[in-house]
Amino acid sequence: MDLHLAEKTAIVTGASQGFGRAISKELAMEGVQVLATARSADLLQTLRQEIIAGGGIAPVLLVQDFVATDAPVNITSAALKAFGHVDILINNTGRSRAVDVVGPEEEWEAGMLLDFHRHRQLTQQLLPQFINRKTGSILNITSSYELRSINVSAVAKASLAQWSKQLAGELGKYGITVNCLQPGLLDTANTRRIFTPAQRQAFAASEIPLGDFGTPKDIANVAVFLVSPRARYVSGAVFAVDGGFRRYAF
């Protein structure tokens, strides 16, 4: 299926590994010019090499600490300088941050900054050009809502989902879509720290209907569709990509 993405432009945050890396690669393979931003210059360079080797459009790389005060402005400026305009924004950066029920205040502040406020600020930096052009796709990568322990990232990402729904209501009249993608348990460096191979197999067998963890490419496949013109009538939605792990209908 042609997703009609050739010659589109995109920003992907947290692009050096995991979901962001997979999404950046899939977009580039579809002919999208990607500004890939992350903290690691080395990982961004290997991403660029892999994309070129695979026949995709070489991305523009921006080494940027996303929690820096000037990060939203820097990323917006770099993208507009490189491309002239931005068609797609994928807010992906985040980090799991488990805390006790009385967690340190600095952990809450750091988590809300990284997983909510910086995404909001970057989006707000880009909204004037989206609105002026009367087109654009925004996709926010969120988190599970079904945890039974306290995790600052999950709380911040839930805020991101609520804000996304509100944005979708405001921006639809400009032809701008806003959606969220909610990953389940995926085979990443983060989950490998938590689950041994035996634990993964046992957990997946009992809790995930499709029987295993997913991969970052599973996320990328859905993400690329959601920001494409093929999904032009999809907005204000949250899409779970979790092999059936989520238990509740609403």
GISUL-V708292 format. One record per residue. N is the residue number from 0. RES is the residue in one small letter. PSI is psi in whole degrees, -180 to 180 (* if undefined). BURIAL is b if it has 9 or more other C-alpha atoms within 8 Angstrom, else e. Layout:
N;RES;PSI;BURIAL + N;RES;PSI;BURIAL
//
This chain:
0;m;128;e + 1;d;120;e + 2;l;-1;b + 3;h;41;e + 4;l;-9;b + 5;a;133;e + 6;e;6;e + 7;k;164;b + 8;t;149;b + 9;a;151;b + 10;i;133;b + 11;v;119;b + 12;t;156;b + 13;g;44;b + 14;a;-4;b + 15;s;-19;b + 16;q;171;b + 17;g;-138;b + 18;f;-46;b + 19;g;-39;b + 20;r;-46;b + 21;a;-42;b + 22;i;-43;b + 23;s;-43;b + 24;k;-45;b + 25;e;-40;b + 26;l;-45;b + 27;a;-36;b + 28;m;-23;b + 29;e;4;b + 30;g;15;b + 31;v;138;b + 32;q;116;b + 33;v;132;b + 34;l;109;b + 35;a;121;b + 36;t;140;b + 37;a;178;b + 38;r;-28;b + 39;s;110;e + 40;a;-39;e + 41;d;-45;e + 42;l;-36;b + 43;l;-39;b + 44;q;-40;b + 45;t;-33;e + 46;l;-46;b + 47;r;-44;b + 48;q;-41;e + 49;e;-40;e + 50;i;-45;b + 51;i;-44;b + 52;a;-31;e + 53;g;-4;e + 54;g;13;e + 55;g;174;b + 56;i;126;b + 57;a;128;b + 58;p;158;b + 59;v;132;b + 60;l;137;b + 61;l;113;b + 62;v;117;b + 63;q;128;b + 64;d;115;e + 65;f;-22;b + 66;v;-7;e + 67;a;145;e + 68;t;-38;e + 69;d;8;e + 70;a;-50;b + 71;p;-42;b + 72;v;-44;b + 73;n;-44;e + 74;i;-45;b + 75;t;-47;b + 76;s;-44;e + 77;a;-41;b + 78;a;-45;b + 79;l;-33;b + 80;k;-40;e + 81;a;-39;e + 82;f;-21;b + 83;g;-36;e + 84;h;166;e + 85;v;129;b + 86;d;-31;b + 87;i;135;b + 88;l;125;b + 89;i;109;b + 90;n;104;b + 91;n;-27;b + 92;t;140;b + 93;g;164;e + 94;r;127;e + 95;s;136;e + 96;r;82;b + 97;a;138;b + 98;v;164;b + 99;d;171;e + 100;v;-28;e + 101;v;79;e + 102;g;157;e + 103;p;138;e + 104;e;-37;e + 105;e;-30;e + 106;e;-40;b + 107;w;-44;b + 108;e;-43;e + 109;a;-40;e + 110;g;-44;b + 111;m;-34;b + 112;l;-51;b + 113;l;-44;b + 114;d;-10;b + 115;f;-61;b + 116;h;-42;b + 117;r;-36;b + 118;h;-44;b + 119;r;-46;b + 120;q;-42;b + 121;l;-44;b + 122;t;-45;b + 123;q;-32;e + 124;q;-35;b + 125;l;-18;b + 126;l;-40;e + 127;p;-41;e + 128;q;-32;b + 129;f;-48;b + 130;i;-43;b + 131;n;-36;e + 132;r;-9;e + 133;k;45;b + 134;t;157;b + 135;g;154;b + 136;s;128;b + 137;i;128;b + 138;l;124;b + 139;n;127;b + 140;i;119;b + 141;t;-145;b + 142;s;172;b + 143;s;144;b + 144;y;5;e + 145;e;21;e + 146;l;151;e + 147;r;16;e + 148;s;167;e + 149;i;126;b + 150;n;118;b + 151;v;-41;b + 152;s;-43;b + 153;a;-38;b + 154;v;-45;e + 155;a;-41;b + 156;k;-31;b + 157;a;-38;b + 158;s;-38;b + 159;l;-40;b + 160;a;-43;b + 161;q;-44;e + 162;w;-37;e + 163;s;-42;b + 164;k;-42;b + 165;q;-43;b + 166;l;-43;b + 167;a;-39;b + 168;g;-33;e + 169;e;-31;e + 170;l;-9;b + 171;g;-35;b + 172;k;-15;e + 173;y;7;e + 174;g;20;b + 175;i;129;b + 176;t;146;b + 177;v;120;b + 178;n;167;b + 179;c;148;b + 180;l;124;b + 181;q;102;b + 182;p;147;b + 183;g;-149;b + 184;l;119;e + 185;l;156;b + 186;d;91;b + 187;t;172;b + 188;a;-35;e + 189;n;-48;e + 190;t;-27;b + 191;r;-24;b + 192;r;-25;e + 193;i;-39;e + 194;f;126;b + 195;t;163;e + 196;p;-39;e + 197;a;-41;e + 198;q;-40;e + 199;r;-47;b + 200;q;-44;b + 201;a;-44;e + 202;f;-46;b + 203;a;-39;b + 204;a;-34;b + 205;s;-24;e + 206;e;-20;e + 207;i;113;b + 208;p;-36;b + 209;l;-1;e + 210;g;2;b + 211;d;168;b + 212;f;155;b + 213;g;-171;b + 214;t;161;b + 215;p;-32;b + 216;k;-31;b + 217;d;-39;b + 218;i;-46;b + 219;a;-39;b + 220;n;-43;b + 221;v;-41;b + 222;a;-45;b + 223;v;-39;b + 224;f;-44;b + 225;l;-26;b + 226;v;5;b + 227;s;161;b + 228;p;-20;e + 229;r;-24;e + 230;a;31;b + 231;r;-23;e + 232;y;19;e + 233;v;116;b + 234;s;151;b + 235;g;20;b + 236;a;157;b + 237;v;123;b + 238;f;118;e + 239;a;128;b + 240;v;89;b + 241;d;14;b + 242;g;18;b + 243;g;8;b + 244;f;-38;b + 245;r;129;e + 246;r;-23;e + 247;y;146;e + 248;a;-28;e + 249;f;*;e
//
